[in-house]
Amino acid sequence: MASSYGAPVQALASGVFEYDEGGTLRAVLPITCGTFIATGSAVTVANTAVTASSQILITLKTAGGTVSAQFVQTITPGTGFTVIGGGSDSSTYNYAILG
């Protein structure tokens, strides 16, 4: 396990992220992770863990075609979210749903 400023750091994975401030547990943040493949247009990612207040992080996993920025266009609570990119991007991306 890595550490940051002397405190243990958990790897981001599906499940929960528990954090404290050196004492009692402060909160638990549900996390759901997965991947999707860009198509150069809108991609719908089905995931029932998403809520109206979820934050969705997107990172590049494997480059394909011409890589472009990916943005969350819409969130449908309990169903999933839509990601929009550009051009001829056929890359594989990781996503993490926080909350």
N, CA, C and O atoms as CSV, one atom per row, in Angstrom:
chain,resi,resn,atom,element,x,y,z
A,1,MET,N,N,0.846,-1.171,0.000
A,1,MET,CA,C,0.000,0.000,0.000
A,1,MET,C,C,0.892,1.235,0.000
A,1,MET,O,O,1.832,1.327,0.790
A,2,ALA,N,N,0.603,2.171,-0.873
A,2,ALA,CA,C,1.353,3.418,-0.956
A,2,ALA,C,C,0.949,4.342,0.175
A,2,ALA,O,O,-0.072,4.138,0.832
A,3,SER,N,N,1.767,5.361,0.392
A,3,SER,CA,C,1.384,6.337,1.402
A,3,SER,C,C,1.603,7.735,0.875
A,3,SER,O,O,2.446,7.965,0.008
A,4,SER,N,N,0.848,8.649,1.399
A,4,SER,CA,C,0.944,10.048,1.026
A,4,SER,C,C,0.962,10.863,2.305
A,4,SER,O,O,0.030,10.777,3.104
A,5,TYR,N,N,1.988,11.639,2.511
A,5,TYR,CA,C,2.125,12.435,3.726
A,5,TYR,C,C,1.994,11.565,4.974
A,5,TYR,O,O,1.444,11.990,5.990
A,6,GLY,N,N,2.516,10.330,4.877
A,6,GLY,CA,C,2.521,9.440,6.028
A,6,GLY,C,C,1.242,8.655,6.249
A,6,GLY,O,O,1.186,7.816,7.147
A,7,ALA,N,N,0.194,8.912,5.438
A,7,ALA,CA,C,-1.077,8.195,5.600
A,7,ALA,C,C,-1.229,7.171,4.482
A,7,ALA,O,O,-0.851,7.456,3.346
A,8,PRO,N,N,-1.771,5.986,4.766
A,8,PRO,CA,C,-1.974,4.985,3.723
A,8,PRO,C,C,-2.923,5.495,2.639
A,8,PRO,O,O,-3.867,6.231,2.925
A,9,VAL,N,N,-2.662,5.096,1.392
A,9,VAL,CA,C,-3.496,5.474,0.250
A,9,VAL,C,C,-4.047,4.201,-0.368
A,9,VAL,O,O,-3.287,3.285,-0.681
A,10,GLN,N,N,-5.356,4.134,-0.548
A,10,GLN,CA,C,-5.981,2.971,-1.157
A,10,GLN,C,C,-6.002,3.117,-2.669
A,10,GLN,O,O,-6.175,4.220,-3.188
A,11,ALA,N,N,-5.825,2.001,-3.380
A,11,ALA,CA,C,-5.966,2.008,-4.832
A,11,ALA,C,C,-7.436,2.180,-5.180
A,11,ALA,O,O,-8.309,1.695,-4.460
A,12,LEU,N,N,-7.713,2.875,-6.290
A,12,LEU,CA,C,-9.091,3.078,-6.729
A,12,LEU,C,C,-9.597,1.810,-7.394
A,12,LEU,O,O,-9.037,1.370,-8.397
A,13,ALA,N,N,-10.638,1.227,-6.851
A,13,ALA,CA,C,-11.244,0.015,-7.380
A,13,ALA,C,C,-12.712,0.030,-6.976
A,13,ALA,O,O,-13.112,0.762,-6.071
A,14,SER,N,N,-13.509,-0.785,-7.657
A,14,SER,CA,C,-14.921,-0.850,-7.301
A,14,SER,C,C,-15.065,-1.280,-5.850
A,14,SER,O,O,-14.311,-2.125,-5.368
A,15,GLY,N,N,-16.014,-0.708,-5.172
A,15,GLY,CA,C,-16.259,-0.995,-3.771
A,15,GLY,C,C,-16.527,0.289,-3.028
A,15,GLY,O,O,-17.346,1.099,-3.461
A,16,VAL,N,N,-15.855,0.486,-1.924
A,16,VAL,CA,C,-15.993,1.721,-1.170
A,16,VAL,C,C,-14.617,2.244,-0.800
A,16,VAL,O,O,-13.666,1.476,-0.647
A,17,PHE,N,N,-14.523,3.535,-0.659
A,17,PHE,CA,C,-13.305,4.187,-0.219
A,17,PHE,C,C,-13.597,4.768,1.148
A,17,PHE,O,O,-14.386,5.704,1.276
A,18,GLU,N,N,-12.965,4.218,2.163
A,18,GLU,CA,C,-13.171,4.700,3.525
A,18,GLU,C,C,-12.043,5.671,3.842
A,18,GLU,O,O,-10.879,5.400,3.551
A,19,TYR,N,N,-12.390,6.782,4.431
A,19,TYR,CA,C,-11.339,7.708,4.804
A,19,TYR,C,C,-11.601,8.303,6.178
A,19,TYR,O,O,-12.741,8.422,6.628
A,20,ASP,N,N,-10.516,8.666,6.817
A,20,ASP,CA,C,-10.607,9.300,8.119
A,20,ASP,C,C,-9.529,10.372,8.196
A,20,ASP,O,O,-8.786,10.599,7.241
A,21,GLU,N,N,-9.459,11.005,9.317
A,21,GLU,CA,C,-8.452,12.037,9.525
A,21,GLU,C,C,-7.538,11.632,10.669
A,21,GLU,O,O,-7.210,12.441,11.537
A,22,GLY,N,N,-7.132,10.366,10.657
A,22,GLY,CA,C,-6.242,9.877,11.698
A,22,GLY,C,C,-6.952,9.397,12.943
A,22,GLY,O,O,-6.306,9.010,13.917
A,23,GLY,N,N,-8.255,9.417,12.924
A,23,GLY,CA,C,-9.018,8.989,14.103
A,23,GLY,C,C,-10.165,8.108,13.675
A,23,GLY,O,O,-9.972,7.064,13.052
A,24,THR,N,N,-11.351,8.538,14.013
A,24,THR,CA,C,-12.532,7.753,13.692
A,24,THR,C,C,-12.891,7.904,12.209
A,24,THR,O,O,-12.544,8.893,11.564
A,25,LEU,N,N,-13.580,6.914,11.700
A,25,LEU,CA,C,-14.015,6.915,10.306
A,25,LEU,C,C,-14.927,8.107,10.042
A,25,LEU,O,O,-15.892,8.329,10.773
A,26,ARG,N,N,-14.623,8.870,9.002
A,26,ARG,CA,C,-15.400,10.065,8.670
A,26,ARG,C,C,-16.521,9.774,7.679
A,26,ARG,O,O,-17.639,10.263,7.841
A,27,ALA,N,N,-16.226,8.981,6.656
A,27,ALA,CA,C,-17.231,8.732,5.628
A,27,ALA,C,C,-16.827,7.547,4.770
A,27,ALA,O,O,-15.679,7.104,4.788
A,28,VAL,N,N,-17.793,7.046,4.020
A,28,VAL,CA,C,-17.560,5.985,3.060
A,28,VAL,C,C,-18.086,6.465,1.724
A,28,VAL,O,O,-19.240,6.880,1.615
A,29,LEU,N,N,-17.242,6.410,0.713
A,29,LEU,CA,C,-17.599,6.862,-0.626
A,29,LEU,C,C,-17.720,5.655,-1.544
A,29,LEU,O,O,-16.716,4.990,-1.798
A,30,PRO,N,N,-18.930,5.341,-2.061
A,30,PRO,CA,C,-19.056,4.216,-2.976
A,30,PRO,C,C,-18.367,4.525,-4.308
A,30,PRO,O,O,-18.480,5.630,-4.838
A,31,ILE,N,N,-17.654,3.530,-4.835
A,31,ILE,CA,C,-16.931,3.682,-6.097
A,31,ILE,C,C,-17.256,2.498,-6.997
A,31,ILE,O,O,-17.234,1.347,-6.559
A,32,THR,N,N,-17.556,2.790,-8.255
A,32,THR,CA,C,-17.768,1.755,-9.255
A,32,THR,C,C,-16.887,2.080,-10.450
A,32,THR,O,O,-16.882,3.213,-10.930
A,33,CYS,N,N,-16.145,1.096,-10.930
A,33,CYS,CA,C,-15.214,1.307,-12.035
A,33,CYS,C,C,-15.560,0.412,-13.218
A,33,CYS,O,O,-16.205,-0.625,-13.061
A,34,GLY,N,N,-15.123,0.827,-14.403
A,34,GLY,CA,C,-15.330,0.028,-15.597
A,34,GLY,C,C,-14.572,0.627,-16.773
A,34,GLY,O,O,-13.751,1.528,-16.604
A,35,THR,N,N,-14.858,0.115,-17.962
A,35,THR,CA,C,-14.231,0.619,-19.180
A,35,THR,C,C,-15.286,0.795,-20.265
A,35,THR,O,O,-16.361,0.197,-20.205
A,36,PHE,N,N,-14.969,1.618,-21.253
A,36,PHE,CA,C,-15.793,1.739,-22.450
A,36,PHE,C,C,-14.878,2.029,-23.628
A,36,PHE,O,O,-13.743,2.470,-23.447
A,37,ILE,N,N,-15.371,1.781,-24.831
A,37,ILE,CA,C,-14.614,2.046,-26.054
A,37,ILE,C,C,-15.251,3.223,-26.775
A,37,ILE,O,O,-16.451,3.224,-27.048
A,38,ALA,N,N,-14.440,4.217,-27.079
A,38,ALA,CA,C,-14.927,5.397,-27.794
A,38,ALA,C,C,-15.286,5.016,-29.232
A,38,ALA,O,O,-14.704,4.102,-29.816
A,39,THR,N,N,-16.259,5.740,-29.783
A,39,THR,CA,C,-16.692,5.470,-31.155
A,39,THR,C,C,-16.565,6.696,-32.052
A,39,THR,O,O,-16.912,6.636,-33.232
A,40,GLY,N,N,-16.073,7.803,-31.510
A,40,GLY,CA,C,-16.008,9.030,-32.291
A,40,GLY,C,C,-17.298,9.829,-32.205
A,40,GLY,O,O,-17.386,10.935,-32.737
A,41,SER,N,N,-18.288,9.273,-31.542
A,41,SER,CA,C,-19.557,9.976,-31.304
A,41,SER,C,C,-20.007,9.607,-29.893
A,41,SER,O,O,-19.187,9.165,-29.088
A,42,ALA,N,N,-21.269,9.775,-29.580
A,42,ALA,CA,C,-21.765,9.492,-28.230
A,42,ALA,C,C,-21.740,7.994,-27.931
A,42,ALA,O,O,-22.091,7.169,-28.774
A,43,VAL,N,N,-21.317,7.666,-26.716
A,43,VAL,CA,C,-21.296,6.283,-26.228
A,43,VAL,C,C,-22.135,6.235,-24.962
A,43,VAL,O,O,-21.921,7.033,-24.049
A,44,THR,N,N,-23.082,5.318,-24.895
A,44,THR,CA,C,-23.878,5.135,-23.688
A,44,THR,C,C,-23.255,4.035,-22.854
A,44,THR,O,O,-23.047,2.920,-23.331
A,45,VAL,N,N,-22.958,4.358,-21.599
A,45,VAL,CA,C,-22.361,3.404,-20.668
A,45,VAL,C,C,-23.436,3.018,-19.661
A,45,VAL,O,O,-23.895,3.854,-18.882
A,46,ALA,N,N,-23.833,1.764,-19.676
A,46,ALA,CA,C,-24.858,1.278,-18.746
A,46,ALA,C,C,-24.203,0.950,-17.413
A,46,ALA,O,O,-23.265,0.156,-17.352
A,47,ASN,N,N,-24.705,1.567,-16.345
A,47,ASN,CA,C,-24.219,1.274,-15.003
A,47,ASN,C,C,-25.257,1.783,-14.007
A,47,ASN,O,O,-25.484,2.987,-13.889
A,48,THR,N,N,-25.878,0.856,-13.298
A,48,THR,CA,C,-26.967,1.217,-12.385
A,48,THR,C,C,-26.479,1.937,-11.131
A,48,THR,O,O,-27.299,2.441,-10.363
A,49,ALA,N,N,-25.172,2.001,-10.904
A,49,ALA,CA,C,-24.637,2.662,-9.705
A,49,ALA,C,C,-24.651,4.179,-9.809
A,49,ALA,O,O,-24.478,4.856,-8.795
A,50,VAL,N,N,-24.847,4.729,-10.983
A,50,VAL,CA,C,-24.775,6.176,-11.159
A,50,VAL,C,C,-25.995,6.862,-10.534
A,50,VAL,O,O,-27.125,6.385,-10.646
A,51,THR,N,N,-25.733,7.993,-9.875
A,51,THR,CA,C,-26.802,8.792,-9.280
A,51,THR,C,C,-26.733,10.202,-9.862
A,51,THR,O,O,-25.789,10.540,-10.576
A,52,ALA,N,N,-27.719,11.007,-9.558
A,52,ALA,CA,C,-27.747,12.378,-10.068
A,52,ALA,C,C,-26.566,13.198,-9.554
A,52,ALA,O,O,-26.145,14.151,-10.211
A,53,SER,N,N,-26.030,12.842,-8.395
A,53,SER,CA,C,-24.912,13.598,-7.825
A,53,SER,C,C,-23.555,12.913,-8.013
A,53,SER,O,O,-22.558,13.353,-7.440
A,54,SER,N,N,-23.511,11.848,-8.804
A,54,SER,CA,C,-22.244,11.147,-9.044
A,54,SER,C,C,-21.240,12.034,-9.769
A,54,SER,O,O,-21.607,12.880,-10.585
A,55,GLN,N,N,-19.979,11.823,-9.457
A,55,GLN,CA,C,-18.877,12.418,-10.209
A,55,GLN,C,C,-18.250,11.279,-11.002
A,55,GLN,O,O,-17.974,10.215,-10.447
A,56,ILE,N,N,-18.024,11.493,-12.290
A,56,ILE,CA,C,-17.485,10.443,-13.150
A,56,ILE,C,C,-16.127,10.888,-13.673
A,56,ILE,O,O,-16.002,11.925,-14.324
A,57,LEU,N,N,-15.106,10.079,-13.372
A,57,LEU,CA,C,-13.744,10.343,-13.820
A,57,LEU,C,C,-13.442,9.445,-15.016
A,57,LEU,O,O,-13.791,8.265,-15.014
A,58,ILE,N,N,-12.797,9.999,-16.029
A,58,ILE,CA,C,-12.463,9.242,-17.239
A,58,ILE,C,C,-10.970,9.380,-17.500
A,58,ILE,O,O,-10.431,10.487,-17.498
A,59,THR,N,N,-10.295,8.236,-17.726
A,59,THR,CA,C,-8.873,8.237,-18.061
A,59,THR,C,C,-8.621,7.299,-19.236
A,59,THR,O,O,-9.346,6.323,-19.426
A,60,LEU,N,N,-7.608,7.593,-20.009
A,60,LEU,CA,C,-7.243,6.769,-21.163
A,60,LEU,C,C,-6.597,5.472,-20.702
A,60,LEU,O,O,-5.695,5.487,-19.864
A,61,LYS,N,N,-7.057,4.347,-21.248
A,61,LYS,CA,C,-6.471,3.051,-20.934
A,61,LYS,C,C,-5.585,2.589,-22.084
A,61,LYS,O,O,-4.407,2.293,-21.884
A,62,THR,N,N,-6.155,2.528,-23.299
A,62,THR,CA,C,-5.418,2.085,-24.479
A,62,THR,C,C,-5.773,2.984,-25.647
A,62,THR,O,O,-6.947,3.105,-25.998
A,63,ALA,N,N,-4.778,3.617,-26.255
A,63,ALA,CA,C,-5.020,4.524,-27.377
A,63,ALA,C,C,-5.407,3.757,-28.631
A,63,ALA,O,O,-4.892,2.674,-28.910
A,64,GLY,N,N,-6.334,4.355,-29.384
A,64,GLY,CA,C,-6.763,3.798,-30.662
A,64,GLY,C,C,-7.283,4.923,-31.537
A,64,GLY,O,O,-8.005,5.794,-31.051
A,65,GLY,N,N,-6.936,4.923,-32.813
A,65,GLY,CA,C,-7.360,6.012,-33.687
A,65,GLY,C,C,-6.719,7.312,-33.254
A,65,GLY,O,O,-5.597,7.322,-32.747
A,66,THR,N,N,-7.424,8.398,-33.452
A,66,THR,CA,C,-6.947,9.713,-33.018
A,66,THR,C,C,-7.598,10.027,-31.681
A,66,THR,O,O,-8.801,10.280,-31.610
A,67,VAL,N,N,-6.800,10.010,-30.629
A,67,VAL,CA,C,-7.313,10.208,-29.268
A,67,VAL,C,C,-7.900,11.609,-29.123
A,67,VAL,O,O,-7.295,12.594,-29.545
A,68,SER,N,N,-9.081,11.683,-28.521
A,68,SER,CA,C,-9.715,12.981,-28.259
A,68,SER,C,C,-10.232,12.994,-26.826
A,68,SER,O,O,-10.403,11.945,-26.204
A,69,ALA,N,N,-10.474,14.179,-26.320
A,69,ALA,CA,C,-11.016,14.306,-24.965
A,69,ALA,C,C,-12.413,13.706,-24.905
A,69,ALA,O,O,-13.198,13.857,-25.842
A,70,GLN,N,N,-12.722,13.033,-23.816
A,70,GLN,CA,C,-14.035,12.435,-23.592
A,70,GLN,C,C,-14.729,13.206,-22.472
A,70,GLN,O,O,-14.120,13.498,-21.443
A,71,PHE,N,N,-15.999,13.533,-22.675
A,71,PHE,CA,C,-16.769,14.312,-21.700
A,71,PHE,C,C,-18.074,13.614,-21.391
A,71,PHE,O,O,-18.698,13.024,-22.274
A,72,VAL,N,N,-18.493,13.682,-20.116
A,72,VAL,CA,C,-19.810,13.160,-19.740
A,72,VAL,C,C,-20.846,14.157,-20.246
A,72,VAL,O,O,-20.846,15.327,-19.863
A,73,GLN,N,N,-21.723,13.670,-21.112
A,73,GLN,CA,C,-22.756,14.529,-21.707
A,73,GLN,C,C,-24.025,14.506,-20.869
A,73,GLN,O,O,-24.598,15.554,-20.571
A,74,THR,N,N,-24.463,13.312,-20.490
A,74,THR,CA,C,-25.682,13.179,-19.681
A,74,THR,C,C,-25.501,12.083,-18.640
A,74,THR,O,O,-24.717,11.152,-18.827
A,75,ILE,N,N,-26.236,12.208,-17.545
A,75,ILE,CA,C,-26.306,11.172,-16.518
A,75,ILE,C,C,-27.776,10.830,-16.326
A,75,ILE,O,O,-28.610,11.716,-16.137
A,76,THR,N,N,-28.084,9.544,-16.375
A,76,THR,CA,C,-29.439,9.076,-16.099
A,76,THR,C,C,-29.357,8.207,-14.842
A,76,THR,O,O,-28.910,7.062,-14.910
A,77,PRO,N,N,-29.786,8.746,-13.691
A,77,PRO,CA,C,-29.660,8.009,-12.431
A,77,PRO,C,C,-30.252,6.602,-12.512
A,77,PRO,O,O,-31.349,6.400,-13.032
A,78,GLY,N,N,-29.495,5.635,-11.983
A,78,GLY,CA,C,-29.946,4.247,-11.954
A,78,GLY,C,C,-29.826,3.524,-13.275
A,78,GLY,O,O,-30.129,2.333,-13.351
A,79,THR,N,N,-29.393,4.211,-14.319
A,79,THR,CA,C,-29.297,3.604,-15.657
A,79,THR,C,C,-27.888,3.659,-16.219
A,79,THR,O,O,-27.347,2.632,-16.629
A,80,GLY,N,N,-27.282,4.844,-16.246
A,80,GLY,CA,C,-25.945,4.989,-16.801
A,80,GLY,C,C,-25.668,6.424,-17.197
A,80,GLY,O,O,-26.299,7.355,-16.697
A,81,PHE,N,N,-24.711,6.591,-18.109
A,81,PHE,CA,C,-24.327,7.927,-18.554
A,81,PHE,C,C,-23.877,7.873,-20.006
A,81,PHE,O,O,-23.549,6.810,-20.534
A,82,THR,N,N,-23.867,9.039,-20.637
A,82,THR,CA,C,-23.442,9.159,-22.025
A,82,THR,C,C,-22.158,9.969,-22.076
A,82,THR,O,O,-22.044,11.030,-21.463
A,83,VAL,N,N,-21.195,9.442,-22.822
A,83,VAL,CA,C,-19.910,10.105,-23.002
A,83,VAL,C,C,-19.817,10.535,-24.456
A,83,VAL,O,O,-20.198,9.789,-25.358
A,84,ILE,N,N,-19.313,11.729,-24.678
A,84,ILE,CA,C,-19.136,12.213,-26.047
A,84,ILE,C,C,-17.665,12.539,-26.259
A,84,ILE,O,O,-17.014,13.141,-25.404
A,85,GLY,N,N,-17.161,12.134,-27.403
A,85,GLY,CA,C,-15.776,12.400,-27.779
A,85,GLY,C,C,-15.767,12.956,-29.191
A,85,GLY,O,O,-16.752,13.535,-29.648
A,86,GLY,N,N,-14.671,12.780,-29.864
A,86,GLY,CA,C,-14.616,13.356,-31.190
A,86,GLY,C,C,-13.879,12.511,-32.194
A,86,GLY,O,O,-13.171,11.562,-31.857
A,87,GLY,N,N,-14.069,12.885,-33.431
A,87,GLY,CA,C,-13.311,12.345,-34.558
A,87,GLY,C,C,-13.296,10.843,-34.684
A,87,GLY,O,O,-14.325,10.176,-34.582
A,88,SER,N,N,-12.112,10.328,-34.908
A,88,SER,CA,C,-11.950,8.896,-35.162
A,88,SER,C,C,-11.347,8.174,-33.960
A,88,SER,O,O,-10.589,7.217,-34.122
A,89,ASP,N,N,-11.682,8.630,-32.759
A,89,ASP,CA,C,-11.176,8.007,-31.535
A,89,ASP,C,C,-11.829,6.646,-31.342
A,89,ASP,O,O,-13.054,6.540,-31.275
A,90,SER,N,N,-11.005,5.603,-31.254
A,90,SER,CA,C,-11.503,4.260,-30.964
A,90,SER,C,C,-10.753,3.685,-29.753
A,90,SER,O,O,-10.571,2.474,-29.629
A,91,SER,N,N,-10.330,4.581,-28.877
A,91,SER,CA,C,-9.568,4.198,-27.687
A,91,SER,C,C,-10.445,3.540,-26.640
A,91,SER,O,O,-11.667,3.688,-26.645
A,92,THR,N,N,-9.800,2.810,-25.744
A,92,THR,CA,C,-10.474,2.244,-24.574
A,92,THR,C,C,-10.183,3.171,-23.394
A,92,THR,O,O,-9.038,3.559,-23.158
A,93,TYR,N,N,-11.228,3.514,-22.669
A,93,TYR,CA,C,-11.111,4.412,-21.519
A,93,TYR,C,C,-11.585,3.721,-20.252
A,93,TYR,O,O,-12.492,2.890,-20.285
A,94,ASN,N,N,-10.962,4.076,-19.136
A,94,ASN,CA,C,-11.421,3.667,-17.805
A,94,ASN,C,C,-12.385,4.726,-17.301
A,94,ASN,O,O,-12.264,5.900,-17.650
A,95,TYR,N,N,-13.329,4.320,-16.491
A,95,TYR,CA,C,-14.148,5.297,-15.784
A,95,TYR,C,C,-14.307,4.870,-14.341
A,95,TYR,O,O,-14.251,3.685,-14.012
A,96,ALA,N,N,-14.505,5.863,-13.485
A,96,ALA,CA,C,-14.792,5.618,-12.069
A,96,ALA,C,C,-15.960,6.506,-11.686
A,96,ALA,O,O,-15.923,7.720,-11.882
A,97,ILE,N,N,-16.995,5.891,-11.140
A,97,ILE,CA,C,-18.154,6.626,-10.641
A,97,ILE,C,C,-17.950,6.811,-9.147
A,97,ILE,O,O,-17.851,5.840,-8.397
A,98,LEU,N,N,-17.890,8.063,-8.725
A,98,LEU,CA,C,-17.726,8.370,-7.298
A,98,LEU,C,C,-19.067,8.841,-6.760
A,98,LEU,O,O,-19.642,9.813,-7.249
A,99,GLY,N,N,-19.555,8.139,-5.750
A,99,GLY,CA,C,-20.828,8.515,-5.147
A,99,GLY,C,C,-22.018,7.917,-5.823
A,99,GLY,O,O,-23.151,8.159,-5.406
